[in-house]
Amino acid sequence: FIRKAIGWALRERLRAAPNVDYSGVAAAKLSMLELLFEHFRTEHMARNSHRARQYTGFKARRGDALRLHALHDAIDDVLRRQDAKYWGWPVWPEALRDPRQEGVSAFAGLHADRVEYYAWLQWLADEQLREVQAQARSLGMPVGLYGDYAVGVNPAGAETWSDQALYRKGAGLGAPPDALALKGQDWGIPPQDPNVLQAERFQPFRELLAASMSNFGALRLDHVMALYRQWWVPAGLESTHGGYVHYPVDDLMSILALESQRHACLVVGEDLGTVPAEMCQAMAERAVYSYRVVLFEKHDNGRFRQPGEYPRRSIATVTTHDLPTLRGYWTASDIELRRCLTLYPNDEICELVRQERIHDRRALLDALAEQGVAVGGDAEDAGGFSEELADAIHIFLARTASALVVLQAEDLAGMADPVNVPGTSDEHANWQRKMCTDLAEVFARERIQLLLRRVSAARHG
């Protein structure tokens, strides 16, 4: 009863918080998972039940990669409980900083139950993803789950600890200045050494692809240009002082195509930003889907591309998680936010962006008119956003020749605030913003149901 009461109070506090409290949510979930693990040990592992044998089979299939991951998480957990100064393996006691050291083997023996617990968590996650994908397919969804392959890893995470020779700790991945981030970007992600990757016969890349594709019908490769070249930013320098390091794109793309075939998983390359011609060719040769964002799809004269001009082998969306929401774009609240965060080099450039936005709103209204879905609107009036305009833009999206289209929940709900602002870290609460309302409530709205029917009709048309 006490545990239940505490859990209820914690849940209400977490739900009432303005932003996602990741530490609080993790603590709440892990406390329950630990109780479930004890039940699993006594009711299944001790009796070698069918579920226990399923878990054992999972561990055997995932092998050393799972063992090291669970071992890292167990050490991290134990040390953090001892002292908050142990924020990651680079500051662990010397005897634990390398998985090959005797201290790590001693820890594994002393804390075997804790290591087992973290391996069990990985099995649960894998099992739940597999069940969700099976449910999606049973409901008639031809793709089902759409997963994400991140551009890099945590510099203090299990991957860098397990294979320290692969990662270059004196640099961080990022991007040179572009329209998305005028000052460039440094993501603080340690890059993989392409020479070591080749020496390891691309095993880390193959294994991560296979694990990522196993429960997904489609996989998005974040910043797909990283398979060709990566912008390395030396530690302590600005991102503008970085430089490109090239990777064996033919080998990597061939492995990608092979794993895609093995797992029957469609691949989408997020090719936004500065995309070299070599990467475009590699994607076309391996049938990797391109990313097409309506707000970016313009001709040199500023005219928006019509739906029929979109390539078939692509996934189209109005906007993305790295861009303003549709409402934020139209009202230009994203420009004001970036100005407040000093993300423009100077006020003159900020004003140029404002003027360009007015031109883009006018061009977008013209594009809608060409499609016969024109709505009343004034490009000069940033406050003139309406539900009718949002619906018209989504119908425009649905008519594109792209094989796949994506609608964002934030845009259906009419939210203005972005979930992420590229080029920021502590300056903005990235990835912490909550949805303004429950998704069930959004999809219960009569207007949204009508919009989805119109989108479906446009796709079939």
GICORQUI-V481170 format. One record per helix or strand of 3 or more residues. SS is the DSSP state (A for helix, B for strand). FROM is the first residue (numbers start at 1). TO is the last residue. If there is no record, write none. Layout:
ss: <SS:SS>
from: <FROM:FROM>
to: <TO:TO>
This chain:
ss: <A:A:A:A:A:A:A:B:A:B:B:A:A:B:A:B:A:B:A:B:A:B:A:B:A:A:A:A:B:A:A:A>
from: <2:22:50:89:94:102:112:146:158:167:185:194:203:218:224:229:239:243:249:266:277:289:307:314:326:333:347:387:404:409:439:446>
to: <16:45:82:91:96:110:138:149:162:175:192:199:213:221:227:234:241:246:263:269:285:293:309:317:331:340:370:398:406:413:444:460>
